[in-house]
Amino acid sequence: MTITENLQHLHQQIHWMEEKYKRPHGSVKLLAASKQQNIDKIEDAISAGQNCFGENYLQEALTKITTLKNHSIQWHFIGKLQVNKTRLIAQHFSWVHGIDRLKIAERLSAQRPSNFPPLNVCIALNISQEEQKSGVTYDQLFDLAHHVSQLENLHLRGLMAIPKPTHNFSEQFNIYQQVQQAQKDLCARGLELDTLSMGMSNDFEAAIAAGSTMVRIGTAIFGEREIKIPAES
Ligand SMILES: *Cc1c(COP(=O)(O)O)cnc(C)c1O
């Protein structure tokens, strides 16, 4: 299958899932997770109409952003955030998923160029309580969300989740539903949020069933990842 065919197939699946789970048509966006994928594949996806891409590794991402600067692409940073990377992220991305500390959010806000629109951000919520994964616990969420929502050059859009991989649909759904509930709890406290960044190649149906508004899909679009994970990560 070509990248164009993969994208068409995914759009069709997303459309069916919106109907199946009574989600409004067009309520689920497709973010292409292009980390470790070569530029020619990203160009194929662009030709097929894809314009939102998610990257995890800053140096790799900056090379791609520079090379593809003549295309109108919305870049999302979906990798692990490190304090010493925030300036370049604030300067080159439209979205940052995975905020897990106030310090990172404060730096992104302070370093966002003043002539740019606010940086869209999501807070990473760790529901499966995995030690190695980043993200805040439910107990830490309200305080962090409150503070992030006050930062001048950030626009808090919602939550993201990267659950422990499992092939069991009801386990996937259960976790994603808890993320959706946490989002509702934040909204009940007065925050205006519109984004649930959840769902990857293996679990996006469960994520859509649980209210995802943005699925982050890599291998189902591009195939296996080709570029080595850089040492900087
Ligand atoms: C790599 C990655 C994805 C995409 O994963 P696939 O299994 O290739 O679809 C989604 N989200 C994040 C945060 C990732 O790092």
Ligand as a Chemical Component Dictionary entry (heavy atoms), coordinates in Angstrom:
data_LIG
# 
_chem_comp.id                   LIG 
_chem_comp.type                 NON-POLYMER 
_chem_comp.pdbx_formal_charge   0 
_chem_comp.three_letter_code    LIG 
# 
loop_
_chem_comp_atom.comp_id 
_chem_comp_atom.atom_id 
_chem_comp_atom.alt_atom_id 
_chem_comp_atom.type_symbol 
_chem_comp_atom.charge 
_chem_comp_atom.model_Cartn_x 
_chem_comp_atom.model_Cartn_y 
_chem_comp_atom.model_Cartn_z 
_chem_comp_atom.pdbx_ordinal 
LIG C1 C1 C 0 5.366 7.315  17.710 1  
LIG C2 C2 C 0 4.224 7.955  18.366 2  
LIG C3 C3 C 0 2.925 7.791  17.876 3  
LIG C4 C4 C 0 2.586 6.933  16.680 4  
LIG O1 O1 O 0 2.734 5.585  16.979 5  
LIG P1 P1 P 0 2.334 4.456  15.900 6  
LIG O2 O2 O 0 2.200 3.252  16.728 7  
LIG O3 O3 O 0 3.442 4.411  14.917 8  
LIG O4 O4 O 0 1.052 4.891  15.301 9  
LIG C5 C5 C 0 1.908 8.468  18.528 10 
LIG N1 N1 N 0 2.142 9.240  19.592 11 
LIG C6 C6 C 0 3.369 9.413  20.095 12 
LIG C7 C7 C 0 3.567 10.287 21.272 13 
LIG C8 C8 C 0 4.445 8.763  19.514 14 
LIG O5 O5 O 0 5.669 8.929  20.037 15 
# 
loop_
_chem_comp_bond.comp_id 
_chem_comp_bond.atom_id_1 
_chem_comp_bond.atom_id_2 
_chem_comp_bond.value_order 
_chem_comp_bond.pdbx_ordinal 
LIG C1 C2 SING 1  
LIG C2 C3 SING 2  
LIG C2 C8 DOUB 3  
LIG C3 C4 SING 4  
LIG C3 C5 DOUB 5  
LIG C4 O1 SING 6  
LIG O1 P1 SING 7  
LIG P1 O2 DOUB 8  
LIG P1 O3 SING 9  
LIG P1 O4 SING 10 
LIG C5 N1 SING 11 
LIG N1 C6 DOUB 12 
LIG C6 C7 SING 13 
LIG C6 C8 SING 14 
LIG C8 O5 SING 15 
# 
